[in-house]
Amino acid sequence: MSFQQGLSGLSASSQNLDVIGNNIANANTTGMKASRAEFADLYASSLGSSTNGAGIGVTVATVSQQFSQGNISSTGNPLDVAITNNGFFQLTTAGGSLAYTRNGEFKQDVNGNIVTNAGAKLMGISPDPTTGAILPGGSLGPLTLPTGSGIPAVATTAVSAALNLDATAVASSGSAVVSPPTLVPPLATYGTALTAYDGQGVPIPVSLYFTKIGLNTWQPYTNDLTGGSSTPQALASGPMVFDPATGNLAATVGAPPVPNPYLTPQTLNMSSVNGALSPAPSLDLSKLSQFGSSFSVSTLSQNGQKPGKLTSINIDATGIIIGSYDNGKQVPAGQIQLATFANQQGLTPTGNGMWMSNPTSGSPVSGSPGSGSFGALTSGALEDSNVDLTKALVDMMTAQRSYQANAQTIKTQDQVMSTLVNLR
């Protein structure tokens, strides 16, 4: 026996206590991953010896990281994001290097960038500046939240309607082009309305009316406001004819037959206090039907909008950041991208809940949350540390006993040496 074994045991036990103590200290650190000291035995072999060698103690072979899933805790903060299962958030540090984290405690800095508490910027795909769409496979860059400037107004260029006209309705009598109309039944019996907008976001009320004028034949009207008129105007394409066999718009009308004009968009003349809209919006009525049921509107839509101010931010499970505005619009502001590694235990921890890649971990593979092997995101929640505090405390007591036992071997060796020295 020598002092070597006891000294190596003291050193290894001390390192083990350090690792356990660090785990316990970070039991409440968001996204923290516990570490574990792993030991290896030491042997010394004599050259040419037939024995297996003599044991000379123990060493800490490595401190491995345990990337098991931590519990997900709800916070209610929309910029708190938790990853369920595989993946890391990608960051750009203040020094410009790439880093990775499981800590989703994000904030917005003065420039609108999404950042960590350490100031590292969250990376993702920003919307296309022309279309506003998030293109799959787009280049990574810092994600920026919308600021207080809001979104501009958009003029209406298209209106569409899908509705059913009652096939059992009786033909109307009277006139719709006088003010007020004298139709029986009233013009508003089969009517609906929506709001369109000019380029400055001024609302324009749009009304659509339909009156039956004959067998399978209806005349559509609109409140053409061009020139300040408030009298309903018949659409220039004339009556709307339905196929008696199917209840849908007839393919052809007239004799000789020509294509039904309502199968293609019509022109909808309208104006606001800022003048007539140019170009005039299109009106799509191709999805109208005439069935033996009551008048009903399935869809009624237009593509304009009034100006909007940001009211809230939400991040969905696929990482898309959605800004909600007071005009009812929801606009994507970007998509968070996650990274995975061939050997995530090879990542180098750098503090502040971040890791960096190296040849041992392999290069990062980037992708959208929820796709392939990438985990999904939960907004308004955080991933807790995966440290099992109860187990850590038990491990600490075990490591302490191991330290004491190794100290005892040194004490025993000292007593043996003392006995030998004192022989007479």
C-alpha positions as CSV (number, residue, x, y, z in Angstrom):
1,M,0.0,0.0,0.0
2,S,1.1,3.6,-0.7
3,F,-0.2,7.0,-0.3
4,Q,-1.0,7.3,-4.0
5,Q,-4.3,5.5,-3.9
6,G,-5.6,7.5,-1.0
7,L,-4.5,10.8,-2.6
8,S,-6.1,10.0,-6.0
9,G,-9.3,9.0,-4.1
10,L,-9.3,12.3,-2.3
11,S,-8.8,14.3,-5.5
12,A,-11.5,12.4,-7.4
13,S,-14.0,12.6,-4.5
14,S,-13.2,16.3,-4.2
15,Q,-14.0,16.8,-7.9
16,N,-17.1,14.8,-7.5
17,L,-18.3,17.0,-4.7
18,D,-17.6,20.1,-6.8
19,V,-19.7,18.7,-9.6
20,I,-22.6,17.8,-7.3
21,G,-22.3,21.1,-5.5
22,N,-22.6,22.9,-8.9
23,N,-25.7,20.9,-9.7
24,I,-27.3,21.8,-6.4
25,A,-26.4,25.5,-6.8
26,N,-28.1,25.5,-10.2
27,A,-31.2,23.6,-9.3
28,N,-33.3,26.7,-10.1
29,T,-31.4,27.8,-13.2
30,T,-33.7,27.8,-16.2
31,G,-32.6,25.3,-18.9
32,M,-29.6,24.1,-16.8
33,K,-28.4,20.5,-17.5
34,A,-26.9,18.5,-14.7
35,S,-23.4,17.1,-14.9
36,R,-21.9,13.8,-13.6
37,A,-18.4,12.9,-12.7
38,E,-17.3,9.6,-14.3
39,F,-14.3,7.7,-12.8
40,A,-11.6,5.5,-14.2
41,D,-9.2,3.2,-12.4
42,L,-5.4,3.7,-12.7
43,Y,-2.9,0.8,-13.1
44,A,0.9,0.5,-13.3
45,S,2.4,-2.5,-15.1
46,S,6.1,-3.5,-14.8
47,L,7.8,-4.1,-18.2
48,G,7.8,-7.8,-18.9
49,S,5.7,-8.6,-15.8
50,S,3.2,-11.5,-16.1
51,T,0.8,-9.9,-13.7
52,N,-2.0,-7.6,-14.7
53,G,-0.4,-4.6,-12.9
54,A,-0.9,-2.9,-9.6
55,G,-3.7,-0.5,-9.0
56,I,-2.5,3.0,-8.2
57,G,-5.8,4.7,-7.6
58,V,-8.6,6.5,-9.4
59,T,-9.0,9.5,-11.7
60,V,-12.0,11.5,-13.0
61,A,-12.2,10.3,-16.6
62,T,-14.7,13.1,-17.6
63,V,-17.5,15.2,-16.4
64,S,-20.4,14.4,-18.7
65,Q,-23.5,16.5,-19.2
66,Q,-26.9,15.0,-18.8
67,F,-29.3,16.4,-21.5
68,S,-32.5,14.9,-20.2
69,Q,-35.7,16.9,-20.4
70,G,-36.5,19.3,-17.6
71,N,-40.0,20.0,-16.3
72,I,-42.0,22.7,-18.2
73,S,-43.3,25.5,-16.0
74,S,-45.9,28.0,-17.2
75,T,-45.0,31.7,-16.7
76,G,-47.6,33.6,-18.8
77,N,-44.8,35.8,-20.4
78,P,-45.2,35.4,-24.2
79,L,-41.4,35.8,-24.7
80,D,-40.6,32.9,-22.4
81,V,-40.2,29.8,-24.6
82,A,-39.5,26.2,-23.6
83,I,-38.3,23.4,-25.9
84,T,-39.9,20.0,-25.5
85,N,-37.5,17.2,-26.5
86,N,-34.6,17.8,-28.9
87,G,-32.9,21.0,-29.9
88,F,-31.2,24.2,-28.8
89,F,-32.0,27.9,-29.4
90,Q,-29.3,29.5,-31.7
91,L,-27.7,32.7,-30.5
92,T,-25.2,35.3,-31.6
93,T,-23.2,36.6,-28.7
94,A,-22.1,40.2,-28.2
95,G,-18.7,39.1,-29.6
96,G,-20.3,37.8,-32.8
97,S,-19.8,34.0,-32.1
98,L,-22.5,31.4,-32.3
99,A,-23.8,29.8,-29.1
100,Y,-26.6,27.5,-28.1
101,T,-28.9,27.4,-25.1
102,R,-32.0,25.7,-23.6
103,N,-32.8,28.8,-21.6
104,G,-35.8,30.5,-23.2
105,E,-35.9,33.6,-21.0
106,F,-36.0,36.1,-23.8
107,K,-36.4,39.9,-23.7
108,Q,-36.7,42.7,-26.3
109,D,-33.9,45.3,-26.4
110,V,-34.2,48.9,-27.4
111,N,-33.8,48.0,-31.1
112,G,-36.5,45.4,-31.0
113,N,-34.1,42.4,-31.1
114,I,-35.0,39.3,-29.1
115,V,-32.1,38.8,-26.7
116,T,-31.1,36.7,-23.7
117,N,-30.3,38.1,-20.2
118,A,-26.7,38.1,-21.3
119,G,-27.5,40.2,-24.4
120,A,-27.1,37.4,-27.0
121,K,-29.4,37.7,-30.0
122,L,-31.9,34.9,-30.8
123,M,-31.5,33.6,-34.4
124,G,-34.2,32.6,-36.8
125,I,-35.7,33.3,-40.3
126,S,-37.1,36.8,-40.9
127,P,-40.1,37.4,-43.2
128,D,-39.4,38.1,-46.9
129,P,-39.3,41.9,-47.2
130,T,-41.4,41.8,-50.4
131,T,-44.1,39.2,-49.7
132,G,-44.0,39.2,-45.9
133,A,-43.9,35.3,-46.0
134,I,-41.5,33.2,-44.1
135,L,-39.6,31.2,-46.7
136,P,-38.5,27.7,-45.6
137,G,-34.7,27.3,-45.6
138,G,-34.2,31.1,-45.5
139,S,-30.9,32.5,-44.1
140,L,-30.5,32.8,-40.4
141,G,-30.3,36.2,-38.8
142,P,-31.2,38.0,-35.5
143,L,-35.0,38.1,-34.9
144,T,-36.6,41.5,-34.4
145,L,-40.0,42.1,-32.9
146,P,-42.4,44.7,-34.4
147,T,-42.1,48.1,-32.8
148,G,-44.8,50.7,-31.9
149,S,-44.9,51.9,-35.5
150,G,-47.7,49.4,-36.4
151,I,-48.7,48.3,-39.8
152,P,-49.9,50.6,-42.6
153,A,-53.3,50.7,-44.3
154,V,-53.9,48.6,-47.4
155,A,-56.4,49.5,-50.1
156,T,-59.0,46.8,-51.0
157,T,-58.3,45.3,-54.4
158,A,-60.5,42.2,-54.2
159,V,-63.9,41.3,-52.7
160,S,-65.3,37.7,-52.7
161,A,-68.6,36.2,-51.5
162,A,-69.9,32.7,-51.2
163,L,-73.6,32.5,-50.4
164,N,-76.8,30.6,-51.2
165,L,-79.9,32.2,-52.8
166,D,-83.2,30.5,-51.9
167,A,-84.4,28.5,-54.9
168,T,-88.0,28.8,-53.6
169,A,-88.0,32.6,-53.6
170,V,-90.7,34.4,-55.6
171,A,-89.7,36.8,-58.4
172,S,-89.7,40.5,-57.2
173,S,-91.8,43.3,-58.5
174,G,-91.1,47.0,-58.4
175,S,-87.9,48.9,-59.0
176,A,-84.5,48.8,-57.3
177,V,-83.0,51.8,-59.0
178,V,-85.2,54.5,-57.3
179,S,-84.6,55.9,-53.9
180,P,-85.9,54.3,-51.8
181,P,-86.3,51.0,-53.8
182,T,-89.9,49.8,-54.3
183,L,-89.1,46.1,-54.7
184,V,-91.4,43.4,-53.2
185,P,-90.0,41.5,-51.4
186,P,-87.6,44.3,-50.2
187,L,-84.2,44.5,-51.8
188,A,-82.5,43.9,-48.4
189,T,-84.2,40.5,-48.1
190,Y,-81.3,38.8,-49.9
191,G,-78.5,41.2,-49.0
192,T,-75.3,41.3,-47.1
193,A,-72.5,43.8,-46.3
194,L,-68.9,44.2,-45.4
195,T,-66.3,47.0,-45.0
196,A,-63.6,47.8,-47.5
197,Y,-60.8,50.3,-47.2
198,D,-59.0,52.9,-49.4
199,G,-55.2,53.3,-49.4
200,Q,-55.4,55.5,-46.3
201,G,-57.5,53.1,-44.3
202,V,-60.7,55.0,-44.6
203,P,-63.6,52.5,-44.3
204,I,-66.0,52.1,-47.2
205,P,-69.3,50.2,-46.6
206,V,-70.0,47.7,-49.3
207,S,-73.5,46.2,-49.7
208,L,-74.5,43.4,-52.0
209,Y,-78.1,42.7,-52.9
210,F,-79.8,39.9,-55.0
211,T,-83.3,40.0,-56.3
212,K,-85.0,37.2,-58.2
213,I,-86.3,38.4,-61.6
214,G,-87.2,35.1,-63.2
215,L,-86.8,31.3,-63.3
216,N,-83.2,30.5,-62.0
217,T,-82.3,34.1,-62.7
218,W,-81.3,36.8,-60.2
219,Q,-80.0,40.4,-60.6
220,P,-77.1,41.4,-58.3
221,Y,-76.9,45.0,-57.1
222,T,-74.3,47.0,-55.2
223,N,-74.2,50.3,-53.4
224,D,-72.0,51.9,-56.1
225,L,-70.7,55.0,-54.2
226,T,-68.8,56.5,-57.1
227,G,-69.9,60.0,-57.5
228,G,-71.7,60.1,-54.2
229,S,-74.7,58.0,-55.4
230,S,-76.6,56.1,-52.7
231,T,-79.0,54.3,-55.1
232,P,-78.3,50.6,-55.6
233,Q,-76.8,49.9,-59.0
234,A,-77.2,46.7,-61.0
235,L,-73.9,45.1,-61.9
236,A,-73.1,45.8,-65.5
237,S,-72.8,42.1,-66.5
238,G,-76.6,41.8,-66.2
239,P,-78.6,39.0,-64.7
240,M,-77.1,36.0,-63.0
241,V,-78.3,32.6,-64.3
242,F,-78.1,29.3,-62.4
243,D,-78.1,25.8,-63.8
244,P,-81.4,24.1,-62.9
245,A,-79.8,20.7,-62.7
246,T,-77.0,21.6,-60.2
247,G,-78.0,24.8,-58.5
248,N,-74.6,26.3,-59.4
249,L,-73.9,29.1,-61.8
250,A,-74.7,28.0,-65.4
251,A,-71.6,27.5,-67.6
252,T,-73.2,29.5,-70.5
253,V,-76.0,32.0,-70.8
254,G,-78.0,33.5,-73.7
255,A,-78.6,32.5,-77.3
256,P,-76.3,32.0,-78.9
257,P,-74.7,30.8,-75.7
258,V,-71.7,32.7,-74.2
259,P,-69.7,31.9,-71.1
260,N,-71.4,33.0,-67.9
261,P,-69.8,36.4,-67.0
262,Y,-70.1,35.7,-63.3
263,L,-67.7,32.8,-63.4
264,T,-65.0,35.4,-63.6
265,P,-64.5,38.5,-61.3
266,Q,-66.5,41.6,-61.9
267,T,-65.6,45.2,-61.4
268,L,-66.8,46.8,-58.2
269,N,-66.8,50.6,-58.4
270,M,-66.4,52.4,-55.1
271,S,-65.0,55.6,-53.6
272,S,-64.2,57.2,-50.3
273,V,-63.7,60.7,-49.1
274,N,-60.3,60.5,-50.8
275,G,-61.9,59.8,-54.2
276,A,-62.6,56.7,-56.3
277,L,-60.4,53.6,-55.8
278,S,-58.0,53.1,-58.7
279,P,-57.8,50.4,-59.8
280,A,-61.4,49.4,-58.9
281,P,-61.6,46.3,-56.8
282,S,-62.7,43.0,-58.3
283,L,-65.8,41.2,-57.1
284,D,-65.8,37.4,-57.2
285,L,-69.3,35.8,-57.1
286,S,-68.3,32.5,-58.8
287,K,-69.1,30.5,-55.6
288,L,-72.8,31.5,-55.4
289,S,-75.4,28.8,-55.5
290,Q,-79.2,28.5,-55.7
291,F,-80.4,25.6,-53.6
292,G,-83.7,24.9,-51.9
293,S,-82.7,26.2,-48.6
294,S,-82.8,29.6,-46.9
295,F,-80.5,32.5,-47.8
296,S,-77.2,32.1,-46.1
297,V,-73.7,33.6,-46.4
298,S,-70.8,31.2,-46.1
299,T,-67.9,33.6,-46.6
300,L,-67.5,37.3,-47.2
301,S,-64.0,38.7,-47.5
302,Q,-61.9,41.5,-48.8
303,N,-58.1,42.0,-48.8
304,G,-57.8,45.6,-47.5
305,Q,-57.1,46.8,-44.0
306,K,-57.0,49.9,-41.8
307,P,-53.8,50.9,-40.0
308,G,-53.1,48.7,-37.0
309,K,-51.2,49.0,-33.7
310,L,-49.4,46.1,-32.1
311,T,-51.4,44.7,-29.2
312,S,-49.7,41.3,-28.4
313,I,-47.0,38.9,-29.4
314,N,-47.4,35.1,-29.5
315,I,-45.0,32.3,-30.5
316,D,-46.6,29.1,-31.8
317,A,-45.3,25.5,-31.5
318,T,-43.4,25.7,-34.8
319,G,-41.5,28.8,-33.7
320,I,-43.4,31.4,-35.8
321,I,-43.6,34.8,-34.0
322,I,-47.0,36.3,-34.6
323,G,-47.8,40.0,-34.0
324,S,-51.5,40.7,-33.3
325,Y,-52.8,44.2,-34.2
326,D,-55.9,46.1,-33.2
327,N,-57.2,46.0,-36.8
328,G,-57.7,42.2,-36.5
329,K,-54.6,41.3,-38.5
330,Q,-52.0,38.8,-37.4
331,V,-48.6,39.2,-39.1
332,P,-45.6,36.8,-38.8
333,A,-42.5,38.6,-37.5
334,G,-40.2,35.6,-38.0
335,Q,-39.6,32.0,-37.1
336,I,-37.2,30.6,-34.5
337,Q,-34.8,28.0,-35.7
338,L,-33.4,25.2,-33.5
339,A,-30.1,23.3,-33.8
340,T,-29.2,19.7,-33.1
341,F,-25.8,18.0,-32.9
342,A,-24.5,14.5,-33.6
343,N,-23.0,14.4,-30.1
344,Q,-24.6,17.0,-27.9
345,Q,-22.6,15.8,-24.9
346,G,-19.5,17.1,-26.7
347,L,-20.7,20.7,-26.5
348,T,-18.5,23.1,-24.5
349,P,-20.4,24.9,-21.7
350,T,-19.4,28.6,-21.6
351,G,-21.6,30.0,-18.8
352,N,-24.9,32.0,-18.9
353,G,-26.7,28.8,-19.9
354,M,-24.9,28.6,-23.2
355,W,-22.8,26.0,-25.1
356,M,-20.5,26.2,-28.1
357,S,-19.9,23.6,-30.7
358,N,-16.5,21.9,-31.3
359,P,-15.2,19.0,-33.4
360,T,-16.4,16.6,-30.7
361,S,-20.0,17.7,-30.8
362,G,-20.1,18.0,-34.6
363,S,-21.5,20.9,-36.7
364,P,-25.0,22.2,-35.9
365,V,-28.0,21.1,-38.0
366,S,-30.6,23.8,-38.2
367,G,-34.3,23.3,-38.7
368,S,-37.8,24.4,-37.7
369,P,-39.4,23.4,-34.4
370,G,-41.7,20.5,-34.6
371,S,-40.2,19.2,-37.9
372,G,-38.1,16.0,-38.1
373,S,-36.2,15.3,-34.9
374,F,-36.6,18.9,-33.7
375,G,-38.7,19.5,-30.5
376,A,-41.8,21.7,-30.4
377,L,-41.9,25.0,-28.6
378,T,-44.2,26.2,-25.8
379,S,-44.7,29.9,-25.5
380,G,-45.3,31.4,-22.0
381,A,-43.4,28.6,-20.3
382,L,-39.8,27.7,-19.4
383,E,-37.8,24.5,-19.0
384,D,-36.7,23.9,-15.5
385,S,-33.3,22.6,-14.5
386,N,-33.1,18.8,-14.8
387,V,-31.3,18.5,-11.5
388,D,-33.0,16.0,-9.2
389,L,-32.4,17.8,-5.9
390,T,-33.2,14.8,-3.7
391,K,-30.8,12.5,-5.6
392,A,-28.1,15.2,-5.7
393,L,-28.2,15.5,-1.9
394,V,-27.9,11.7,-1.5
395,D,-25.1,11.7,-4.0
396,M,-23.4,14.5,-2.0
397,M,-23.5,12.4,1.2
398,T,-22.2,9.4,-0.6
399,A,-19.3,11.4,-2.1
400,Q,-18.6,12.9,1.4
401,R,-18.3,9.3,2.8
402,S,-16.0,8.3,0.0
403,Y,-13.8,11.3,0.7
404,Q,-13.7,10.3,4.4
405,A,-12.9,6.7,3.5
406,N,-10.0,7.8,1.3
407,A,-8.7,10.1,4.1
408,Q,-8.8,7.0,6.4
409,T,-6.6,5.0,4.0
410,I,-4.0,7.8,4.2
411,K,-4.3,7.8,7.9
412,T,-3.8,4.0,8.0
413,Q,-0.8,4.2,5.7
414,D,0.7,6.8,8.0
415,Q,0.3,4.6,10.9
416,V,2.0,1.7,9.1
417,M,4.8,3.9,8.1
418,S,5.1,5.2,11.6
419,T,5.3,1.6,12.9
420,L,8.1,0.7,10.5
421,V,10.1,3.9,11.3
422,N,9.9,3.2,15.0
423,L,11.1,-0.4,14.8
424,R,14.3,-1.0,16.9
